[in-house]
Amino acid sequence: MTQANILITGATGNVGTQLVKKLVASNTPFKALVRYGDNNTALKSLPQATIVTGDLSDPATLHTALQGIDKAFLLTNSSEQAESLQINFVHAAHQAGVKHIVKLSQFAAEKHSPVRFLRYHAEVEAHIQSLGFTYTFLRPNLYMQGLLGFKDLIQQTGKFYAAVGHAAISAVDVRDIAAVAAAALTSPGHENKIYNITGSTAITHYEMADILSQVLDKQIAFVDVAPAQMEEAVRAAGFPEWQVGGLLEDYAHYSRGEAAAVFNTVQEVTGKTAIGFRQFVEDYKAVLA
């Protein structure tokens, strides 16, 4: 293999794990940025991966990790610090001479959005553009894999909940997001592009429940709840206040029908049809049943 000139942040998260699988499958060498002291046994076992350490809250620690890097994949955990951490990384990458940043953003990212997640992603996107990077902004819609957070409820009660009503959402499988990211990192033609990444259809949570019932062969019901009930449940689950507010804003955005548009990005970029919700449930049946 040639020397790695791709750096991956967030390599152990939902999208990052799938992206790593794509790069390994194509035998593409890459560096994975991890924090000091993190246990990364799985990454260390991959011959394509070089582990480098750094801390996005301390940009000086990123200098060595970014040396020789041409393309970087930018993803951080959703937190109140996410915007500042990502901007720290962007500045460090600029100083190190990185040419292209592939940033995981969010569907409908916009500076004046009422949704804090969408505002911060838009701010980081604008910062990347202002520094003159070549960029690819990935804007995926609601993750199908987010449903796995309800797996215990689905298994034990046959129900899952959200404050979203009958709104249709063009939810997307994380594996398709990773496939688009891998293409942007390893092939030309994705420079200065904004990719809205959705599933091939928009479905409601009630339709999701119907598909779950059919595939799992047991009755699964979706229960629409008031935002105040969702807030109480999310807070009880231990989410920090900033994320509680953000999730409520996100679901208000979904419930207004603002996430129903369907884009053919997965097919256009990867040459493969986007994974449908039924296929997602089939593939994760062992987890959900």
C-alpha positions in Angstrom: 0.0 0.0 0.0 1.1 3.6 -0.6 1.5 6.0 2.3 -1.7 7.1 3.9 -2.7 10.7 2.9 -6.3 10.4 4.3 -7.1 11.3 7.9 -10.3 10.1 9.6 -11.8 11.7 12.7 -14.6 9.9 14.5 -13.5 6.6 13.2 -15.1 4.6 16.0 -18.6 6.1 15.8 -21.7 5.0 13.8 -20.6 6.5 10.5 -16.9 6.3 11.2 -17.0 2.5 11.8 -18.8 2.0 8.5 -16.4 4.3 6.7 -13.4 2.4 8.0 -15.0 -0.8 6.7 -15.3 0.8 3.2 -11.7 1.9 3.2 -10.5 -1.5 4.4 -12.6 -3.2 1.7 -10.9 -1.1 -1.0 -7.5 -1.6 0.7 -7.1 2.2 1.1 -4.5 3.2 3.7 -5.6 5.9 6.1 -4.7 7.5 9.4 -7.3 7.5 12.3 -7.2 10.3 14.8 -7.9 9.2 18.3 -7.6 10.8 21.7 -4.8 10.0 24.1 -5.5 6.9 26.1 -8.4 5.7 24.0 -8.6 1.9 23.6 -8.6 1.3 19.8 -7.9 -2.4 19.6 -10.1 -3.0 16.5 -8.4 -0.1 14.6 -4.9 -1.2 15.6 -5.6 -4.7 14.1 -6.2 -3.2 10.6 -3.2 -3.2 8.3 -4.7 -0.2 6.4 -4.9 1.9 9.5 -2.3 4.1 11.1 -3.3 5.4 14.6 -2.4 9.0 15.4 -3.2 10.8 18.6 -4.5 14.3 19.1 -7.1 16.4 20.9 -9.5 18.7 19.0 -9.7 20.9 22.1 -5.9 21.4 21.9 -5.1 22.2 18.2 -1.4 22.1 18.9 -1.6 18.4 19.4 -2.9 17.9 15.8 0.1 19.2 14.0 2.0 15.9 13.8 -1.1 13.9 13.0 -1.9 16.2 10.0 1.5 16.1 8.4 1.3 14.7 4.8 -2.5 14.6 4.8 -4.3 15.6 1.6 -7.8 14.8 2.6 -9.5 14.8 6.0 -12.9 13.4 7.1 -14.3 15.7 9.8 -16.8 14.2 12.3 -17.2 14.9 16.0 -19.7 13.8 18.6 -22.8 16.0 18.9 -22.1 18.2 21.9 -22.2 21.9 22.9 -18.5 22.1 22.0 -18.8 20.5 18.6 -18.7 23.7 16.6 -15.5 25.0 18.4 -13.8 21.6 18.2 -14.5 21.3 14.5 -13.3 24.8 13.8 -10.1 24.0 15.8 -9.5 21.1 13.5 -10.2 23.2 10.4 -7.6 25.7 11.5 -5.0 23.0 12.3 -5.7 21.4 8.9 -5.2 24.7 7.1 -1.9 25.3 8.8 -0.8 21.8 7.9 -1.6 22.3 4.2 -4.5 19.8 4.0 -6.2 20.4 0.6 -9.7 18.8 1.0 -12.1 18.4 3.9 -15.0 16.0 3.7 -17.3 17.1 6.5 -20.2 15.2 7.9 -22.9 17.8 8.2 -26.7 17.5 8.4 -29.7 17.7 6.1 -31.0 21.3 5.9 -27.9 22.8 7.6 -28.5 26.6 7.6 -27.0 29.5 9.6 -30.4 30.9 10.6 -32.2 27.6 11.3 -34.2 27.3 14.5 -32.4 23.9 15.0 -29.0 24.4 16.8 -27.5 21.3 15.1 -28.2 22.8 11.7 -26.8 26.2 12.7 -23.5 24.8 14.0 -23.0 22.6 10.9 -23.6 25.6 8.7 -21.2 27.7 10.6 -18.4 25.1 10.2 -19.2 24.7 6.5 -18.8 28.4 6.0 -15.5 28.5 7.9 -14.1 25.7 5.7 -15.1 27.6 2.6 -13.7 30.9 3.9 -10.2 29.3 4.3 -10.1 28.2 0.7 -10.3 24.4 1.2 -11.6 22.2 -1.5 -14.6 20.6 0.3 -17.3 18.0 0.2 -20.2 18.6 2.6 -22.2 15.5 3.4 -25.7 16.3 4.6 -27.5 13.1 5.6 -31.1 13.0 6.8 -32.3 11.1 9.9 -30.2 7.9 10.4 -32.2 4.7 10.2 -29.8 3.3 12.8 -31.2 5.8 15.2 -34.0 3.3 15.6 -31.6 0.9 17.3 -31.7 3.2 20.3 -35.3 2.0 20.8 -34.4 -1.7 20.6 -35.0 -2.5 24.2 -38.4 -0.8 24.1 -39.2 -2.6 20.8 -38.2 -6.0 22.2 -39.9 -5.6 25.6 -43.0 -3.6 24.8 -43.5 -3.7 21.0 -43.5 0.1 20.9 -41.3 3.1 20.1 -42.0 6.7 20.6 -41.3 10.2 19.1 -42.8 13.6 18.8 -43.1 13.6 15.0 -46.7 12.9 14.1 -47.4 11.7 10.6 -44.5 13.5 9.0 -42.7 11.6 6.3 -38.9 11.6 6.5 -36.4 10.4 3.9 -34.3 8.5 6.5 -31.0 7.1 5.3 -28.9 4.1 6.3 -25.5 4.9 7.9 -23.9 2.5 5.5 -24.9 4.6 2.5 -23.6 7.7 4.2 -20.2 6.0 4.7 -20.2 4.8 1.0 -20.6 8.4 -0.2 -17.9 9.6 2.2 -15.5 6.9 1.0 -16.1 7.9 -2.6 -15.4 11.6 -1.8 -12.2 10.6 0.0 -10.8 8.2 -2.6 -12.0 9.4 -6.0 -12.1 12.6 -8.0 -15.2 14.6 -9.0 -16.5 15.5 -5.5 -14.7 18.7 -5.1 -16.8 21.7 -3.8 -19.9 19.6 -3.7 -22.8 19.6 -1.2 -24.4 16.2 -1.0 -27.9 15.8 0.4 -28.0 12.1 1.4 -31.4 10.5 1.9 -33.1 7.2 1.4 -34.9 6.5 -1.8 -38.3 7.1 -0.2 -39.8 9.2 2.6 -41.8 7.2 5.2 -43.6 8.0 8.4 -42.8 6.5 11.8 -46.2 4.7 11.5 -45.0 3.1 8.2 -41.7 2.1 9.9 -43.8 0.3 12.6 -45.7 -1.6 9.9 -42.4 -2.7 8.2 -41.0 -3.7 11.6 -44.1 -5.7 12.3 -43.9 -7.6 9.0 -40.1 -8.3 9.2 -40.0 -9.1 12.9 -43.2 -11.1 12.7 -44.8 -9.5 15.7 -46.9 -6.4 16.3 -44.8 -3.2 16.7 -46.6 0.1 17.2 -45.4 3.7 16.9 -46.7 6.0 19.5 -46.7 9.7 18.8 -46.1 11.8 21.9 -46.2 15.4 22.8 -42.8 17.3 22.7 -43.0 17.7 26.5 -43.3 14.0 26.9 -40.3 13.4 24.6 -38.4 16.0 26.5 -39.0 14.2 29.8 -38.0 10.9 28.4 -34.8 12.2 26.7 -33.8 14.0 29.9 -34.5 10.8 32.0 -32.3 8.9 29.6 -29.4 11.1 30.7 -28.9 13.3 27.8 -27.2 16.7 28.6 -29.4 19.7 28.4 -27.9 21.1 25.2 -28.6 17.8 23.4 -32.1 17.6 25.0 -33.0 21.0 23.4 -31.3 20.0 20.2 -33.2 16.8 19.8 -36.5 18.5 20.4 -35.7 21.1 17.8 -34.7 18.3 15.4 -38.0 16.5 15.8 -40.0 19.7 15.5 -38.1 20.2 12.2 -39.1 16.7 11.1 -42.7 17.1 12.3 -43.1 20.2 10.1 -42.4 18.1 7.0 -39.0 19.7 6.4 -37.1 16.4 6.0 -39.3 14.7 3.4 -37.4 15.5 0.2 -35.7 12.6 -1.6 -32.4 13.0 -3.3 -30.7 10.4 -5.6 -27.2 11.1 -4.2 -26.4 7.6 -3.1 -27.2 6.2 -6.6 -25.3 9.0 -8.4 -22.2 8.8 -6.2 -21.9 5.1 -5.5 -23.7 3.5 -8.4 -25.9 1.6 -6.0 -29.5 2.1 -4.9 -30.0 3.5 -1.5 -30.7 0.9 1.2 -34.5 0.9 1.9 -36.0 0.8 5.4 -37.2 -2.8 4.9 -33.7 -3.9 4.0 -32.3 -2.1 7.1 -34.7 -4.0 9.4 -33.8 -7.3 7.7 -30.1 -6.6 8.2 -30.6 -5.6 11.8 -33.3 -8.2 12.6 -31.1 -10.0 15.2 -30.6 -6.7 17.1 -34.2 -5.6 17.0 -36.1 -8.9 17.4 
